[in-house]
Amino acid sequence: MMTNNPFAILAETVPSTVLQGFVLAMLALIIMGTIIQMINHKNITYFFNNAKKTKLSATKELDAGETVSIIAKTIVYDIVTTAELGAGKRRVAHVLGMYGTILFWIASVVLIFCYTSIDVVTPNMWPMMWHVGAIMTCVGGYWFWLFLRVDVLSEAHPWYRIIKADLFVLALLACATFGLAWSYTQSLNLENRWDDKVFLTLYIVSNLILFGGVYWSKFAHMIYKPGAAIQKNLAEADGSRDNLPPLADAPKQFGLGIKREAPKHY
């Protein structure tokens, strides 16, 4: 199963151009959904207006080198390693889910666009990356969904409570789960069985929900959060601090405070 290219087998009955067209359609849905969300929610307007406002209260003007250095450090430290979550289970779960999803998507594109022709042999590396990425996504995603969500861990809500904000993570988990189930049933080579077709259908539907629901889900946050992290670090470096007061240079007088217990009240 791990070295099985499910898209190559599917291409024996469905033209590879149809598979490639589906990927391009999902990309178009991402772009359209993100742009519409930006326009309606005025996210970009807020970021630009906030940047102009904080610049007026800056105490230091950053040169190009300093700006590039801060952006690079933010990407390497805050974004790539999700350092803002601190050390702990939440960070591990997010890293598993994030890098699993990246592997899953990259391998999907490569397998569909490069290895769905009849006369092309698929290297084992790409199917393994696809399966490992899906497994990592499931491990990190289900761990987060069942045990680490704020409303479950800190607010005592049941794990099966679903709100609109959960659309992204649930659709992503459905894609990875049904993709693995489809690949597994397909690798069994069961003649005249419906199993793989059912999981293929569910895999397609979950992709449509994931990429077609960008406007209503947290999908676009993958774009906003890096921008917000960069703006925050630039604001700290130029002294504007997003118009927040500076840290007090005074001794701690009130004991341990919130450090009496592990942080879980978000």
MARSEDREN-809187 format. One line per field, with one value per residue: residue number from 1; residue in three letters; x, y, z of N, C-alpha, C in turn. Coordinates in nm, 3 decimals, m for minus. Layout:
% residues N
n NUM_... .
res ala_... .
n.X X_... .
n.Y Y_... .
n.Z Z_... .
ca.X X_... .
ca.Y Y_... .
ca.Z Z_... .
c.X X_... .
c.Y Y_... .
c.Z Z_... .
END
This chain:
% residues 266
n 1_2_3_4_5_6_7_8_9_10_11_12_13_14_15_16_17_18_19_20_21_22_23_24_25_26_27_28_29_30_31_32_33_34_35_36_37_38_39_40_41_42_43_44_45_46_47_48_49_50_51_52_53_54_55_56_57_58_59_60_61_62_63_64_65_66_67_68_69_70_71_72_73_74_75_76_77_78_79_80_81_82_83_84_85_86_87_88_89_90_91_92_93_94_95_96_97_98_99_100_101_102_103_104_105_106_107_108_109_110_111_112_113_114_115_116_117_118_119_120_121_122_123_124_125_126_127_128_129_130_131_132_133_134_135_136_137_138_139_140_141_142_143_144_145_146_147_148_149_150_151_152_153_154_155_156_157_158_159_160_161_162_163_164_165_166_167_168_169_170_171_172_173_174_175_176_177_178_179_180_181_182_183_184_185_186_187_188_189_190_191_192_193_194_195_196_197_198_199_200_201_202_203_204_205_206_207_208_209_210_211_212_213_214_215_216_217_218_219_220_221_222_223_224_225_226_227_228_229_230_231_232_233_234_235_236_237_238_239_240_241_242_243_244_245_246_247_248_249_250_251_252_253_254_255_256_257_258_259_260_261_262_263_264_265_266 .
res met_met_thr_asn_asn_pro_phe_ala_ile_leu_ala_glu_thr_val_pro_ser_thr_val_leu_gln_gly_phe_val_leu_ala_met_leu_ala_leu_ile_ile_met_gly_thr_ile_ile_gln_met_ile_asn_his_lys_asn_ile_thr_tyr_phe_phe_asn_asn_ala_lys_lys_thr_lys_leu_ser_ala_thr_lys_glu_leu_asp_ala_gly_glu_thr_val_ser_ile_ile_ala_lys_thr_ile_val_tyr_asp_ile_val_thr_thr_ala_glu_leu_gly_ala_gly_lys_arg_arg_val_ala_his_val_leu_gly_met_tyr_gly_thr_ile_leu_phe_trp_ile_ala_ser_val_val_leu_ile_phe_cys_tyr_thr_ser_ile_asp_val_val_thr_pro_asn_met_trp_pro_met_met_trp_his_val_gly_ala_ile_met_thr_cys_val_gly_gly_tyr_trp_phe_trp_leu_phe_leu_arg_val_asp_val_leu_ser_glu_ala_his_pro_trp_tyr_arg_ile_ile_lys_ala_asp_leu_phe_val_leu_ala_leu_leu_ala_cys_ala_thr_phe_gly_leu_ala_trp_ser_tyr_thr_gln_ser_leu_asn_leu_glu_asn_arg_trp_asp_asp_lys_val_phe_leu_thr_leu_tyr_ile_val_ser_asn_leu_ile_leu_phe_gly_gly_val_tyr_trp_ser_lys_phe_ala_his_met_ile_tyr_lys_pro_gly_ala_ala_ile_gln_lys_asn_leu_ala_glu_ala_asp_gly_ser_arg_asp_asn_leu_pro_pro_leu_ala_asp_ala_pro_lys_gln_phe_gly_leu_gly_ile_lys_arg_glu_ala_pro_lys_his_tyr .
n.X 0.082_0.192_0.368_0.204_0.061_m0.224_m0.349_m0.247_m0.357_m0.626_m0.623_m0.639_m0.902_m1.014_m0.943_m0.617_m0.608_m0.847_m0.812_m0.600_m0.728_m0.912_m0.746_m0.651_m0.892_m0.948_m0.741_m0.817_m1.052_m0.943_m0.803_m1.014_m1.190_m1.027_m0.972_m1.231_m1.301_m1.109_m1.192_m1.456_m1.425_m1.238_m0.966_m0.706_m0.722_m0.737_m0.483_m0.308_m0.394_m0.347_m0.071_0.010_m0.080_0.065_0.319_0.341_0.386_0.631_0.957_1.196_1.358_1.362_1.614_1.663_1.810_1.774_1.499_1.467_1.611_1.456_1.216_1.307_1.391_1.147_1.005_1.160_1.168_0.914_0.711_0.785_0.854_0.641_0.669_0.528_0.343_0.476_0.661_0.536_0.238_0.046_0.201_0.350_0.141_0.041_0.265_0.295_0.048_0.069_0.309_0.255_0.030_0.143_0.327_0.143_m0.016_0.177_0.284_0.051_0.002_0.235_0.217_m0.022_0.022_0.260_0.285_0.071_0.049_0.031_0.270_0.462_0.665_0.610_0.816_0.905_0.929_0.745_0.471_0.508_0.563_0.314_0.142_0.265_0.246_m0.036_m0.088_0.055_m0.093_m0.340_m0.267_m0.171_m0.396_m0.624_m0.538_m0.525_m0.798_m0.944_m0.829_m0.685_m0.805_m0.906_m1.170_m1.246_m1.047_m1.019_m1.268_m1.453_m1.625_m1.787_m1.600_m1.722_m1.866_m1.948_m1.863_m1.880_m1.618_m1.473_m1.471_m1.249_m1.043_m1.184_m1.261_m1.009_m0.906_m1.090_m1.022_m0.758_m0.811_m1.007_m0.863_m0.649_m0.800_m0.916_m0.685_m0.594_m0.805_m0.804_m0.555_m0.595_m0.689_m0.944_m1.182_m1.463_m1.568_m1.714_m1.592_m1.354_m1.451_m1.648_m1.494_m1.332_m1.521_m1.599_m1.355_m1.325_m1.548_m1.483_m1.257_m1.375_m1.532_m1.332_m1.166_m1.359_m1.485_m1.338_m1.402_m1.569_m1.427_m1.127_m0.920_m0.795_m0.650_m0.399_m0.265_m0.300_m0.189_0.102_0.159_0.062_0.233_0.481_0.433_0.391_0.646_0.802_0.687_0.760_1.032_1.069_0.974_0.710_0.522_0.263_0.099_0.074_0.141_0.481_0.679_0.683_0.952_1.011_1.037_0.901_0.618_0.410_0.412_0.385_0.158_m0.010_0.161_0.135_0.017_0.009_m0.020_m0.337_m0.563_m0.698 .
n.Y m0.122_0.130_0.199_0.225_0.392_0.552_0.724_0.665_0.416_0.487_0.649_0.468_0.430_0.681_0.970_1.120_1.391_1.481_1.438_1.616_1.852_1.866_1.920_2.174_2.309_2.299_2.459_2.701_2.745_2.788_3.031_3.204_3.186_3.286_3.548_3.660_3.638_3.810_4.053_4.085_4.055_4.243_4.206_4.261_4.536_4.605_4.521_4.689_4.945_4.924_4.892_5.142_5.307_5.217_5.279_5.550_5.576_5.469_5.431_5.394_5.377_5.122_4.983_4.844_4.606_4.527_4.488_4.277_4.081_4.046_3.954_3.714_3.573_3.550_3.386_3.150_3.086_3.148_3.072_2.839_2.657_2.681_2.825_2.999_2.858_2.749_2.505_2.177_1.965_2.075_2.212_2.003_1.850_2.036_2.071_1.812_1.791_2.012_1.975_1.721_1.769_1.939_1.763_1.574_1.722_1.820_1.579_1.474_1.650_1.609_1.331_1.324_1.498_1.410_1.131_0.975_0.873_0.596_0.478_0.555_0.497_0.502_0.643_0.501_0.684_0.902_0.798_0.696_0.931_1.054_0.881_0.880_1.152_1.179_1.010_1.143_1.380_1.281_1.178_1.410_1.576_1.435_1.401_1.667_1.736_1.565_1.588_1.829_2.070_2.403_2.460_2.210_2.119_2.329_2.446_2.256_2.148_1.891_1.660_1.611_1.832_2.061_2.347_2.628_2.714_2.482_2.367_2.362_2.195_1.954_1.889_1.864_1.644_1.454_1.434_1.325_1.087_0.945_0.934_0.761_0.531_0.481_0.428_0.199_0.006_m0.001_m0.113_m0.376_m0.512_m0.618_m0.775_m0.645_m0.511_m0.265_m0.111_0.056_0.248_0.379_0.501_0.658_0.836_0.965_1.079_1.262_1.430_1.532_1.681_1.875_2.007_2.099_2.272_2.418_2.542_2.754_3.024_3.015_2.884_2.829_2.823_3.031_3.146_3.040_3.202_3.455_3.440_3.410_3.666_3.832_3.756_3.846_4.123_4.179_4.124_4.312_4.543_4.528_4.555_4.815_4.969_5.054_4.867_4.778_4.977_4.919_4.942_4.970_4.701_4.674_4.790_4.663_4.502_4.172_4.143_3.997_3.722_3.383_3.384_3.332_3.129_2.924_2.694_2.468_2.630_2.646_2.784_2.954 .
n.Z 0.000_0.081_m0.122_m0.332_m0.601_m0.598_m0.777_m1.027_m1.080_m1.080_m1.304_m1.508_m1.568_m1.556_m1.738_m1.722_m1.760_m1.658_m1.384_m1.339_m1.408_m1.200_m0.981_m1.053_m1.047_m0.773_m0.681_m0.794_m0.647_m0.393_m0.432_m0.515_m0.292_m0.085_m0.173_m0.186_0.084_0.197_0.088_0.185_0.466_0.510_0.575_0.468_0.447_0.716_0.811_0.665_0.745_1.019_1.018_0.919_1.126_1.351_1.268_1.302_1.572_1.609_1.745_1.633_1.321_1.095_0.891_0.558_0.579_0.847_0.848_0.663_0.800_1.034_0.923_0.807_1.037_1.166_0.990_0.998_1.273_1.410_1.224_1.068_1.270_1.441_1.684_1.845_1.987_2.195_2.395_2.399_2.395_2.217_2.029_1.913_1.800_1.614_1.449_1.342_1.203_1.028_0.872_0.778_0.619_0.426_0.300_0.206_0.024_m0.161_m0.261_m0.374_m0.590_m0.744_m0.802_m0.950_m1.168_m1.281_m1.278_m1.382_m1.630_m1.857_m1.948_m1.767_m1.489_m1.145_m0.902_m0.586_m0.381_m0.394_m0.365_m0.105_0.036_0.007_0.150_0.407_0.468_0.481_0.700_0.906_0.912_1.003_1.257_1.397_1.361_1.466_1.729_1.812_1.774_1.943_2.198_2.252_2.182_2.257_2.352_2.434_2.612_2.802_2.844_2.888_2.696_2.499_2.289_2.049_1.978_1.730_1.547_1.316_1.282_1.292_1.046_0.869_0.991_1.022_0.759_0.646_0.792_0.706_0.434_0.448_0.589_0.434_0.199_0.267_0.328_0.079_m0.077_0.055_0.023_m0.252_m0.303_m0.236_m0.451_m0.509_m0.700_m0.873_m0.650_m0.433_m0.246_m0.273_m0.449_m0.303_m0.097_m0.258_m0.362_m0.123_m0.062_m0.272_m0.226_0.029_m0.037_m0.200_m0.009_0.164_0.001_m0.131_0.074_0.169_0.216_0.438_0.631_0.835_0.660_0.516_0.718_0.720_0.556_0.665_0.929_0.914_0.808_1.013_1.222_1.127_1.110_1.382_1.498_1.362_1.460_1.728_1.702_1.595_1.797_1.811_1.893_1.826_1.925_2.194_2.550_2.677_2.820_3.173_3.362_3.626_3.947_4.012_4.212_4.305_4.357_4.228_4.067_3.764_3.703_3.875_3.789_3.508_3.191_3.052_3.011_2.772 .
ca.X 0.000_0.272_0.432_0.100_0.015_m0.366_m0.393_m0.210_m0.459_m0.749_m0.607_m0.671_m1.044_m1.043_m0.829_m0.532_m0.640_m0.958_m0.752_m0.526_m0.827_m0.970_m0.648_m0.653_m1.019_m0.934_m0.654_m0.900_m1.142_m0.864_m0.777_m1.139_m1.241_m0.941_m0.992_m1.365_m1.296_m1.031_m1.273_m1.572_m1.383_m1.147_m0.844_m0.590_m0.740_m0.702_m0.338_m0.242_m0.428_m0.278_0.072_0.028_m0.103_0.176_0.441_0.345_0.434_0.759_1.068_1.317_1.333_1.437_1.665_1.624_1.876_1.707_1.365_1.482_1.655_1.341_1.122_1.367_1.385_1.006_0.968_1.232_1.140_0.772_0.621_0.828_0.855_0.524_0.723_0.433_0.266_0.558_0.692_0.428_0.159_m0.019_0.299_0.380_0.026_0.034_0.376_0.258_m0.058_0.113_0.403_0.186_m0.054_0.231_0.373_0.025_m0.056_0.284_0.289_m0.069_0.023_0.339_0.165_m0.127_0.071_0.381_0.291_m0.057_0.055_0.044_0.407_0.552_0.674_0.612_0.918_0.844_0.939_0.628_0.359_0.539_0.544_0.169_0.084_0.321_0.185_m0.174_m0.084_0.094_m0.208_m0.439_m0.218_m0.174_m0.531_m0.712_m0.484_m0.573_m0.944_m1.001_m0.771_m0.612_m0.879_m0.928_m1.304_m1.256_m0.953_m1.032_m1.404_m1.533_m1.721_m1.759_m1.516_m1.803_m1.932_m1.895_m1.904_m1.833_m1.472_m1.413_m1.485_m1.120_m0.974_m1.262_m1.251_m0.872_m0.899_m1.168_m0.941_m0.649_m0.866_m1.069_m0.757_m0.582_m0.893_m0.927_m0.562_m0.586_m0.901_m0.761_m0.438_m0.636_m0.719_m1.068_m1.257_m1.607_m1.605_m1.753_m1.527_m1.265_m1.530_m1.713_m1.394_m1.291_m1.626_m1.587_m1.231_m1.354_m1.641_m1.411_m1.173_m1.464_m1.569_m1.212_m1.122_m1.473_m1.533_m1.234_m1.462_m1.634_m1.340_m1.003_m0.818_m0.720_m0.564_m0.263_m0.205_m0.302_m0.107_0.241_0.164_0.044_0.354_0.585_0.399_0.411_0.790_0.850_0.638_0.841_1.167_1.073_0.929_0.568_0.458_0.120_0.033_0.060_0.242_0.603_0.688_0.725_1.084_0.992_1.045_0.776_0.580_0.286_0.427_0.384_0.046_m0.062_0.259_0.108_m0.029_0.042_m0.115_m0.437_m0.679_m0.658 .
ca.Y 0.000_0.252_0.232_0.222_0.522_0.533_0.806_0.596_0.312_0.559_0.702_0.363_0.444_0.825_1.037_1.198_1.534_1.509_1.448_1.741_1.960_1.873_1.988_2.316_2.365_2.319_2.576_2.819_2.765_2.847_3.171_3.277_3.194_3.374_3.687_3.703_3.656_3.931_4.170_4.097_4.071_4.358_4.168_4.334_4.676_4.617_4.508_4.808_5.058_4.905_4.916_5.287_5.367_5.185_5.343_5.685_5.572_5.398_5.507_5.363_5.346_5.003_4.985_4.727_4.487_4.487_4.439_4.144_3.990_4.017_3.870_3.580_3.508_3.517_3.270_3.032_3.055_3.150_3.008_2.703_2.569_2.715_2.852_3.076_2.766_2.704_2.363_2.100_1.878_2.151_2.240_1.877_1.815_2.128_2.042_1.689_1.821_2.108_1.915_1.611_1.825_1.987_1.644_1.514_1.804_1.821_1.447_1.459_1.725_1.542_1.203_1.345_1.566_1.350_0.984_0.911_0.818_0.450_0.437_0.615_0.422_0.592_0.612_0.468_0.796_0.989_0.736_0.688_1.066_1.079_0.804_0.929_1.282_1.158_0.953_1.251_1.469_1.215_1.170_1.543_1.631_1.368_1.434_1.802_1.741_1.488_1.613_1.953_2.192_2.491_2.447_2.078_2.108_2.432_2.492_2.138_2.109_1.756_1.661_1.600_1.959_2.115_2.481_2.662_2.727_2.349_2.316_2.336_2.079_1.833_1.858_1.817_1.508_1.367_1.412_1.232_0.957_0.877_0.906_0.639_0.419_0.455_0.364_0.064_m0.083_m0.015_m0.202_m0.514_m0.571_m0.696_m0.761_m0.616_m0.464_m0.125_m0.043_0.165_0.354_0.456_0.585_0.757_0.938_1.042_1.156_1.374_1.520_1.602_1.783_1.984_2.082_2.166_2.382_2.501_2.612_2.846_3.148_2.996_2.809_2.895_2.792_3.152_3.184_2.998_3.318_3.570_3.426_3.451_3.811_3.891_3.731_3.936_4.258_4.189_4.132_4.441_4.646_4.522_4.602_4.960_5.038_5.092_4.764_4.774_5.076_4.867_5.002_4.888_4.617_4.748_4.753_4.664_4.366_4.101_4.160_3.928_3.577_3.303_3.421_3.229_3.022_2.821_2.573_2.465_2.713_2.579_2.873_3.038 .
ca.Z 0.000_0.096_m0.249_m0.434_m0.651_m0.626_m0.890_m1.150_m1.102_m1.115_m1.440_m1.606_m1.604_m1.566_m1.804_m1.633_m1.776_m1.567_m1.252_m1.333_m1.408_m1.066_m0.896_m1.090_m0.998_m0.629_m0.665_m0.824_m0.534_m0.284_m0.465_m0.513_m0.155_m0.006_m0.218_m0.143_0.229_0.223_0.052_0.275_0.605_0.512_0.646_0.416_0.485_0.858_0.827_0.612_0.832_1.146_0.995_0.909_1.257_1.441_1.219_1.356_1.710_1.612_1.804_1.558_1.180_1.055_0.754_0.479_0.631_0.971_0.813_0.603_0.906_1.121_0.846_0.794_1.168_1.193_0.908_1.045_1.413_1.447_1.127_1.032_1.387_1.522_1.817_1.927_2.071_2.307_2.399_2.456_2.308_2.111_1.925_1.844_1.718_1.502_1.357_1.271_1.108_0.926_0.777_0.714_0.513_0.318_0.227_0.142_m0.092_m0.262_m0.324_m0.457_m0.714_m0.823_m0.850_m1.050_m1.288_m1.337_m1.277_m1.413_m1.766_m1.859_m1.975_m1.668_m1.365_m1.029_m0.799_m0.456_m0.288_m0.396_m0.294_0.038_0.091_0.010_0.260_0.533_0.493_0.525_0.835_0.997_0.924_1.087_1.395_1.455_1.358_1.563_1.861_1.842_1.778_2.054_2.330_2.274_2.145_2.372_2.409_2.496_2.724_2.904_2.864_2.922_2.593_2.447_2.170_1.927_1.951_1.605_1.508_1.181_1.282_1.283_0.909_0.806_1.045_0.996_0.617_0.623_0.845_0.618_0.314_0.478_0.631_0.320_0.103_0.312_0.314_m0.065_m0.121_0.113_m0.045_m0.390_m0.307_m0.213_m0.583_m0.502_m0.823_m0.864_m0.517_m0.432_m0.135_m0.312_m0.514_m0.196_m0.033_m0.357_m0.364_0.000_m0.074_m0.361_m0.157_0.136_m0.101_m0.242_0.111_0.215_m0.084_m0.165_0.193_0.216_0.264_0.568_0.723_0.877_0.561_0.482_0.829_0.687_0.489_0.756_1.049_0.890_0.794_1.145_1.300_1.075_1.151_1.527_1.527_1.312_1.552_1.849_1.671_1.573_1.917_1.809_1.976_1.794_2.012_2.330_2.639_2.691_2.938_3.291_3.414_3.771_4.002_4.033_4.350_4.340_4.363_4.106_3.982_3.673_3.689_3.975_3.720_3.364_3.118_2.968_3.000_2.660 .
c.X 0.086_0.340_0.334_0.059_m0.133_m0.415_m0.357_m0.312_m0.591_m0.743_m0.631_m0.817_m1.086_m0.923_m0.750_m0.560_m0.756_m0.905_m0.677_m0.619_m0.892_m0.876_m0.649_m0.782_m1.012_m0.845_m0.733_m0.996_m1.069_m0.845_m0.904_m1.191_m1.160_m0.962_m1.127_m1.368_m1.221_m1.114_m1.385_m1.533_m1.284_m1.017_m0.724_m0.599_m0.699_m0.550_m0.266_m0.269_m0.356_m0.129_0.100_0.017_0.014_0.306_0.455_0.400_0.567_0.868_1.199_1.279_1.423_1.487_1.629_1.684_1.809_1.570_1.372_1.522_1.539_1.242_1.175_1.360_1.242_0.964_1.032_1.186_0.991_0.685_0.660_0.820_0.735_0.563_0.625_0.350_0.346_0.587_0.576_0.348_0.097_0.077_0.332_0.265_0.016_0.145_0.345_0.153_m0.012_0.204_0.344_0.101_0.030_0.281_0.260_m0.013_0.051_0.289_0.167_m0.050_0.125_0.287_0.065_m0.070_0.189_0.373_0.154_m0.061_0.083_0.189_0.508_0.547_0.689_0.724_0.850_0.839_0.808_0.504_0.384_0.520_0.395_0.106_0.134_0.261_0.042_m0.178_m0.045_m0.021_m0.313_m0.394_m0.227_m0.315_m0.624_m0.666_m0.534_m0.724_m1.001_m0.953_m0.719_m0.688_m0.911_m1.064_m1.327_m1.172_m0.986_m1.174_m1.503_m1.643_m1.688_m1.681_m1.597_m1.883_m1.867_m1.952_m1.842_m1.681_m1.401_m1.414_m1.351_m1.056_m1.051_m1.254_m1.112_m0.854_m0.975_m1.090_m0.834_m0.702_m0.923_m0.966_m0.682_m0.673_m0.910_m0.803_m0.554_m0.680_m0.863_m0.645_m0.475_m0.669_m0.841_m1.153_m1.404_m1.651_m1.631_m1.673_m1.445_m1.342_m1.601_m1.613_m1.339_m1.393_m1.618_m1.462_m1.253_m1.443_m1.569_m1.317_m1.257_m1.505_m1.450_m1.178_m1.238_m1.526_m1.433_m1.296_m1.517_m1.542_m1.218_m0.889_m0.729_m0.630_m0.420_m0.188_m0.195_m0.199_0.041_0.255_0.152_0.168_0.467_0.559_0.423_0.559_0.851_0.810_0.717_0.981_1.173_1.018_0.784_0.482_0.307_0.038_0.003_0.165_0.364_0.596_0.741_0.861_1.079_0.998_0.907_0.742_0.467_0.298_0.419_0.271_0.000_0.037_0.240_0.066_0.011_m0.062_m0.209_m0.563_m0.648_m0.764 .
c.Y 0.127_0.294_0.231_0.364_0.511_0.612_0.740_0.487_0.376_0.609_0.597_0.371_0.590_0.893_1.123_1.347_1.574_1.526_1.580_1.862_1.977_1.948_2.138_2.383_2.390_2.441_2.705_2.849_2.829_2.996_3.254_3.295_3.289_3.520_3.740_3.727_3.783_4.056_4.191_4.121_4.186_4.327_4.250_4.481_4.699_4.614_4.635_4.930_5.047_4.933_5.066_5.353_5.341_5.253_5.485_5.688_5.499_5.489_5.483_5.329_5.230_5.019_4.854_4.599_4.435_4.428_4.298_4.043_3.950_3.926_3.727_3.504_3.466_3.393_3.142_2.990_3.044_3.066_2.863_2.608_2.593_2.745_2.927_2.988_2.718_2.555_2.287_2.025_1.955_2.178_2.115_1.839_1.905_2.101_1.916_1.718_1.910_2.042_1.792_1.659_1.874_1.869_1.583_1.590_1.804_1.688_1.424_1.527_1.653_1.411_1.223_1.403_1.495_1.198_0.919_0.859_0.669_0.406_0.493_0.534_0.521_0.552_0.591_0.588_0.875_0.924_0.725_0.825_1.097_1.008_0.853_1.064_1.269_1.103_1.060_1.348_1.411_1.212_1.307_1.599_1.569_1.394_1.571_1.803_1.675_1.535_1.754_2.080_2.273_2.468_2.310_2.070_2.205_2.474_2.377_2.108_1.968_1.763_1.659_1.728_2.023_2.254_2.513_2.670_2.593_2.292_2.278_2.208_1.950_1.792_1.805_1.674_1.411_1.335_1.307_1.093_0.880_0.849_0.778_0.517_0.381_0.382_0.220_m0.032_m0.103_m0.113_m0.348_m0.588_m0.663_m0.670_m0.737_m0.579_m0.314_m0.043_0.078_0.280_0.441_0.551_0.690_0.871_1.027_1.130_1.280_1.477_1.599_1.707_1.902_2.070_2.162_2.289_2.474_2.581_2.710_2.971_3.134_2.932_2.892_2.869_2.915_3.198_3.140_3.110_3.435_3.558_3.458_3.602_3.882_3.874_3.824_4.078_4.278_4.206_4.262_4.554_4.647_4.580_4.753_5.040_5.076_4.994_4.754_4.863_5.023_4.931_4.912_4.803_4.697_4.697_4.761_4.521_4.304_4.103_4.069_3.776_3.510_3.342_3.306_3.114_2.912_2.690_2.583_2.546_2.628_2.664_2.977_3.147 .
c.Z 0.000_m0.034_m0.365_m0.472_m0.687_m0.746_m1.023_m1.183_m1.142_m1.258_m1.547_m1.650_m1.620_m1.631_m1.706_m1.643_m1.685_m1.425_m1.236_m1.332_m1.272_m0.972_m0.925_m1.043_m0.848_m0.600_m0.691_m0.710_m0.416_m0.310_m0.456_m0.370_m0.069_m0.044_m0.171_0.009_0.266_0.196_0.154_0.420_0.623_0.590_0.601_0.454_0.629_0.877_0.780_0.702_0.966_1.132_0.987_1.047_1.351_1.398_1.276_1.498_1.722_1.669_1.730_1.415_1.137_0.912_0.685_0.534_0.757_0.941_0.756_0.709_0.996_1.050_0.835_0.926_1.203_1.117_0.964_1.184_1.443_1.356_1.102_1.150_1.479_1.667_1.906_2.020_2.192_2.298_2.461_2.351_2.191_1.995_1.846_1.750_1.596_1.400_1.276_1.164_0.995_0.823_0.709_0.599_0.396_0.234_0.145_0.016_m0.201_m0.336_m0.414_m0.592_m0.804_m0.882_m0.963_m1.179_m1.355_m1.354_m1.294_m1.557_m1.760_m1.870_m1.876_m1.539_m1.248_m0.933_m0.664_m0.361_m0.280_m0.333_m0.144_0.105_0.105_0.130_0.397_0.568_0.543_0.668_0.937_1.019_1.017_1.234_1.463_1.465_1.459_1.706_1.904_1.863_1.904_2.191_2.355_2.237_2.270_2.435_2.472_2.622_2.837_2.934_2.882_2.821_2.545_2.317_2.042_1.898_1.830_1.581_1.372_1.173_1.269_1.141_0.849_0.857_1.017_0.850_0.583_0.672_0.758_0.491_0.339_0.512_0.513_0.211_0.139_0.294_0.167_m0.116_m0.071_0.039_m0.191_m0.402_m0.285_m0.343_m0.578_m0.626_m0.794_m0.724_m0.522_m0.330_m0.179_m0.377_m0.411_m0.131_m0.129_m0.362_m0.240_m0.002_m0.161_m0.293_m0.048_0.080_m0.147_m0.122_0.162_0.133_m0.127_m0.048_0.250_0.278_0.406_0.672_0.761_0.779_0.534_0.596_0.804_0.615_0.585_0.868_1.025_0.877_0.927_1.232_1.257_1.121_1.301_1.560_1.476_1.407_1.682_1.823_1.653_1.690_1.919_1.889_1.950_1.888_2.152_2.419_2.650_2.817_3.056_3.340_3.566_3.823_4.019_4.183_4.396_4.331_4.228_4.011_3.895_3.655_3.794_3.910_3.574_3.288_3.031_2.953_2.893_2.636 .
END
